[in-house]
């Protein structure tokens, strides 16, 4: 599928060094924005709330014959005729890998959007890094950092991003193992077969993935008419349409078919797939990702169809 080339960036999209410098200049402000977003959702965010080994109270439940007597909460049991066990919350640290697509197409920003796709993807990933770090989870970025446990995890990731000379468009994911999660934010405009081939190693390793499709509203609605020139930001190839409006119906059908195919594949694997438009709030995607990560393999479809 051709990508619409209306990127508002002032640097050449294929100039990796210029893109790295632009990213470095944006990251401090994006970290501030990520923390602002975090403050809007932190009230409903919690760790993996499950029964297990820990120190925090989880729930009371009826005693089952054969359980250790030491687990009985006698004060709660004295309130009525039932015997209750006091369960604790599982506090085992979990590893969540985070990645935002650095490809040139992510620079795209139409007049209908407030931010570029790249900015939105980085804000989402940095916000997740902040939330997960506060919850005591380990976070990592493939090709950038191994899993770390730190209360200032988002700041550490932001610093690494600021100094990274270049980021791989498709990092090696083979080091990610079972019982980990990975959150991937990108536009997923490559052919679905190529995306599946890249992510297949995660499915084979039993990793649970959460895909966030970051979409500019113009990419979805195709609001173009008359003579229009489109540029592929990956290859620089150009297409000139004499009457762009005649392409609209076929374009929208193919665009949504790609999304539906990718979403259906995620659902079959027990992964989550959500859409966040750059003219909508970033917090909407965070809430859906939180629900998906708290669920045992749920499917979170979000955004416009």
C-alpha positions in Angstrom: 0.0 0.0 0.0 1.4 3.4 -0.9 1.9 5.8 1.9 0.7 9.3 1.7 3.6 11.7 1.7 2.6 14.9 3.5 5.1 14.7 6.3 5.5 18.1 8.0 9.1 17.4 9.2 11.7 19.8 7.8 14.3 17.0 7.4 14.6 14.5 4.6 12.8 11.3 5.8 15.6 9.1 4.6 18.3 11.0 6.3 18.9 8.8 9.4 21.3 11.2 11.1 18.9 14.2 10.7 16.1 12.0 12.0 18.1 11.0 15.0 18.9 14.7 15.7 15.2 15.6 15.3 14.2 12.8 17.7 16.8 13.9 20.2 15.4 17.4 20.2 11.9 16.2 20.6 12.4 13.5 23.3 12.6 15.9 26.4 9.2 17.5 25.5 7.7 14.1 24.6 8.7 12.8 28.1 7.0 15.8 29.7 3.9 15.1 27.6 4.1 11.4 28.5 4.1 12.2 32.2 1.2 14.5 31.7 -0.7 11.7 30.1 0.3 9.4 32.9 -1.2 11.7 35.4 -4.6 11.4 33.7 -4.7 7.6 33.9 -2.6 6.8 37.0 -5.6 6.6 39.3 -6.9 3.5 37.5 -3.5 1.9 36.9 -2.3 -1.0 39.0 0.1 -3.9 38.7 -0.8 -7.4 37.6 -3.5 -8.0 40.3 -3.5 -11.7 40.8 -3.4 -14.1 43.7 0.1 -15.1 44.6 3.2 -14.4 46.7 3.5 -10.9 48.0 2.8 -8.6 51.0 -0.3 -6.6 49.9 -3.8 -7.8 50.6 -5.7 -9.1 47.6 -9.0 -10.6 48.7 -10.9 -12.8 51.3 -12.2 -16.1 50.0 -13.8 -19.1 51.6 -11.4 -21.7 53.2 -11.0 -24.9 51.2 -10.4 -28.1 53.1 -6.7 -29.1 52.9 -5.3 -25.6 53.0 -2.8 -24.6 55.7 -4.6 -23.4 58.8 -2.1 -20.5 59.0 -3.7 -18.9 56.0 -7.1 -18.5 57.8 -8.0 -14.9 58.7 -9.7 -15.6 62.1 -10.8 -12.0 62.6 -12.7 -11.9 59.3 -14.0 -15.5 60.0 -15.4 -14.4 63.4 -17.9 -12.0 61.7 -20.1 -14.8 60.5 -20.4 -18.6 60.3 -17.8 -19.0 57.4 -14.1 -19.5 57.5 -12.1 -17.2 55.3 -8.5 -17.2 53.8 -6.6 -14.0 53.3 -5.1 -14.0 49.8 -2.1 -11.8 49.0 -1.4 -10.1 45.6 1.2 -11.5 43.3 4.1 -9.1 43.2 6.5 -10.9 40.9 8.2 -8.4 38.6 7.2 -8.8 34.9 9.2 -7.9 31.8 7.5 -5.7 29.3 9.4 -4.8 26.1 8.5 -1.5 24.5 9.1 -0.3 20.9 8.0 2.6 18.8 8.4 2.5 15.0 11.1 4.9 13.8 10.5 4.5 10.1 10.1 7.6 7.9 6.4 7.1 7.4 5.9 7.9 11.1 6.8 11.5 10.4 3.5 12.0 8.7 1.2 14.7 10.1 -1.8 16.1 8.3 -3.6 19.3 9.0 -6.3 17.4 10.8 -3.9 16.0 13.4 -2.2 17.8 16.3 1.0 15.7 16.3 2.9 13.4 14.0 2.6 9.7 14.3 6.2 9.5 15.5 5.5 11.9 18.4 2.3 10.1 19.4 4.0 6.6 19.3 6.9 7.9 21.5 4.6 9.5 24.0 2.6 6.3 24.3 5.7 4.2 24.8 7.3 6.7 27.3 4.0 6.9 29.2 3.9 3.1 29.4 7.5 3.1 30.6 6.6 5.5 33.3 3.5 3.6 34.4 5.2 0.2 34.4 8.3 1.5 36.2 6.1 2.9 38.9 4.5 -0.5 39.2 7.8 -2.2 39.8 7.9 -4.0 36.4 11.0 -4.5 34.3 11.0 -2.6 31.0 13.2 -3.0 27.9 13.6 -1.7 24.4 14.9 -4.3 21.8 18.2 -3.2 20.5 18.4 -0.3 22.9 18.4 -1.6 26.4 18.1 -4.9 28.3 15.4 -5.2 30.9 15.8 -2.7 33.7 14.0 -2.2 37.0 14.0 1.5 38.0 11.5 4.0 39.3 12.9 6.5 36.7 12.7 3.9 33.9 11.0 6.3 31.5 13.7 8.9 31.9 16.4 6.3 31.3 14.7 5.1 28.1 14.3 8.7 27.0 18.0 9.4 27.5 19.0 6.4 25.5 16.6 7.5 22.7 18.1 10.9 22.7 21.6 9.6 22.2 20.8 6.7 19.8 22.4 7.5 16.4 19.9 5.3 14.6 17.1 2.9 15.5 16.4 -0.3 13.6 13.1 -0.2 11.5 12.6 -3.8 12.5 14.7 -4.9 15.5 15.5 -8.5 16.2 12.9 -9.9 18.6 14.3 -13.4 19.0 15.7 -12.6 22.5 12.3 -12.0 23.9 11.1 -15.1 25.8 8.0 -16.7 27.2 6.1 -14.9 30.0 7.1 -11.5 28.7 4.9 -8.9 27.0 5.8 -6.5 24.3 4.0 -3.3 23.3 4.6 -2.1 19.7 3.5 1.3 18.5 3.6 1.9 14.8 1.5 2.6 11.7 1.7 -1.0 10.4 1.4 0.1 6.8 3.7 -2.6 5.5 2.1 -5.6 3.8 0.5 -7.8 6.5 2.5 -10.8 5.5 5.7 -9.0 6.1 4.5 -7.8 9.6 3.4 -11.4 10.5 6.8 -12.8 9.3 8.6 -10.3 11.6 6.4 -10.9 14.6 6.1 -14.7 14.2 9.1 -15.3 16.5 7.1 -13.8 19.3 4.2 -16.2 18.8 6.7 -19.1 18.6 8.3 -18.1 21.9 4.9 -17.7 23.7 5.3 -13.9 24.1 2.1 -11.9 24.4 2.1 -8.8 22.1 0.1 -5.7 22.2 0.0 -3.7 18.9 -1.0 0.0 18.8 -1.7 1.2 15.3 -1.0 4.9 15.3 -3.1 6.5 12.5 -3.4 10.0 11.2 -7.1 10.8 10.4 -6.2 11.8 6.8 -4.7 8.4 6.2 -8.0 6.8 7.0 -10.5 9.2 5.4 -8.4 10.1 2.3 -9.7 13.8 2.0 -8.0 14.5 -1.3 -9.5 15.9 -4.5 -8.2 17.3 -7.8 -4.6 17.0 -9.0 -2.6 15.7 -6.1 1.0 14.3 -5.8 1.6 11.5 -3.3 5.1 10.6 -2.1 6.2 7.3 -0.5 8.3 8.4 2.5 10.2 5.1 2.4 11.3 5.1 -1.2 10.7 8.6 -2.4 8.6 7.3 -5.3 5.9 9.7 -6.5 2.4 9.2 -7.8 0.4 12.1 -9.4 -3.4 11.7 -9.5 -5.3 14.0 -11.9 -8.5 13.5 -9.9 -7.5 12.1 -6.5 -11.1 11.7 -5.3 -11.6 8.8 -7.8 -9.1 6.8 -5.8 -10.9 7.3 -2.4 -13.2 4.4 -2.3 -10.6 1.8 -3.3 -8.0 3.3 -1.0 -10.3 3.3 2.0 -11.4 -0.3 1.3 -7.8 -1.5 1.1 -6.7 0.6 4.1 -9.4 -0.9 6.4 -8.9 -4.4 5.0 -5.3 -4.3 6.1 -6.2 -3.3 9.6 -9.0 -5.9 9.9 -6.6 -8.7 8.7 -3.9 -7.7 11.1 -6.4 -7.4 14.0 -7.9 -10.8 13.2 -4.5 -12.4 13.3 -3.7 -10.8 16.7 -7.0 -12.1 18.0 -6.2 -15.6 16.9 -2.9 -15.5 18.8 -4.5 -14.0 22.0 -2.8 -10.7 21.4 -4.3 -7.3 21.7 -4.7 -4.8 18.8 -5.9 -1.2 19.3 -6.0 1.9 17.1 -5.0 5.4 18.3 -5.7 8.3 16.0 -3.5 11.4 16.3 -6.5 13.6 16.6 -7.6 11.7 19.7 -6.2 11.5 23.2 -3.2 9.3 23.8 -4.7 8.3 27.1 -7.4 6.4 25.3 -4.9 3.9 24.0 -3.2 3.6 27.4 -6.5 2.6 29.0 -7.1 -0.1 26.4 -3.6 -1.4 26.7 -3.9 -1.5 30.4 -7.1 -3.6 30.1 -5.4 -5.9 27.7 -2.3 -6.4 29.8 -4.4 -7.0 32.9 -6.4 -9.7 31.0 -5.1 -13.1 30.2 -4.9 -12.7 26.5 -7.8 -10.4 25.8 -8.4 -8.5 22.5 -8.8 -4.8 22.7 -10.0 -3.2 19.5 -10.2 0.6 19.7 -10.6 3.7 17.7 -12.7 4.1 14.6 -13.3 0.9 12.6 
